[in-house]
Structures are given as structure tokens and as C-alpha cells.
Amino acid sequence: MELQEFKNTLSSDLPPEKISPYLKALWHAGKDNWELSHNIAQDIHDMNGSWIHAYLHRVEGDTFNANYWYNKAGRRMPGYSLEQEWEEIAKEFL
């Protein structure tokens, strides 16, 4: 699946079947369902899950908590838009 195809699925009521938990968390974030996205991300116990978790706290505006999770992910908080980061993460897992 390509990025645009994944983005097009955001018009559906349910995420695509057989996508990774990473993409499922991003899909829900893309649907502005922060709570469900966060619940999925916090159950992913690796650096990739930490990256998504960091992004979600950045969305929330909690930069202190976001920085904690970026550090766990081995990354720095980006200086570009949330939309651009969402796409970057999605591309990584597609």
C-alpha cells in the first residue's frame, strides 16, 4: 500500500484489515481519535511504538512528555508540521 492509498482509507469507518499496530495507531490518529490511537501506541513496546507515542503527545501539545518518548525512540522532536511527521511515520511502516 502506498501513502496516498493509506490516506484514502481515512474516509472509511474502520481501518484496513491486516495492517500493523503501528499503522492502526496512525490511522486512528488520522481520524482524530487521539484516545484510541494512544491506547494502541502505548501497548507497542519498542522504539517504533515510542516514536508514534511521541508524535501523539506532540499532537496533544505536551512537549515535555513528547520529548520523553522521542528520546525512548532514539529521535529528536521534529521542527516541521504534525501532518508531515504523520506522513513520515506512515511511509516508514507502509
N, C-alpha and C positions, 0 to 999 in steps of 0.2 A: 504494500500500500504506500502511495506517495503522500506527501504532506497535504496537498490540496484535497485529495480524496478523503483523508482523515478529517480535515476541517469540514468538509461537506457533510460528514456524519453527525456533526453537531446539530443539524436540523432534525435529527431523529429523537425519539423519546428514550431510546436505550442505546448504550454503546455497542459498537460492533462486537460480534461474538469472537471468541478466541483471540483477544488481544491481551497483551501482558498487563500485569497490575500497574506498571509504570504508565502505560498508555491509558488505562482505565482511570487512573487518578487525574491525568491530564485532561481526559475527555470531560470528566465532571467539572474540573476547573474551567474548561472552555465553555461549559453550560452555566457558569456562575454558581455552581453548587460547591462552595468552598468547604462546607462541613463534611460532605461525603468524600470529596477529594482528599481532604486532610485525614479522614479516618483511614482511607486506603493507604496513603503515603506513610503514615506513622506505623503501619504494620509491615513496611518493607524495610528490613534491617540490613541495608547495605549502603554503599556510598551513593548509588543512583537514587535510592529512596530518599536519602538525605538531601540530595540536590532538589528533588521535587518538593520535599518538605520545606526547604529553604525558600524556594520560589513562592510557595503558598503563604509563608509568613511575610514575604516581601509584598505579596498581593494584599495581605491583611494590614500592612503598614507597620508591622512590628519588626523594625530593623535590627533590634538587639537579638531577638530570637532567630531571625533570618540569618544573621551573621554566625550564630552558633551552628546552625545547620549547614551553612556554606562551608564552614571550617571542617565539619564532620565529613562533608562531601569532597574535601580537598580542593575547594574552589573559592573564588572571591565573588562578592556580590557584584553583578554587572552594573555598568553605568548607562545601560540602554533600556529601552521600554520593556514593560512586562510582556507585551504582545510578542516582541522579538525574542525574549527569553522563552516564552511558551513554545514558539515555533522551533527554537534551537533544541529544546528538550525533546519535543515531538520528533524532530528529524533524527535525533540520536537513537531513539527506540523504534523507529519505523523500519 
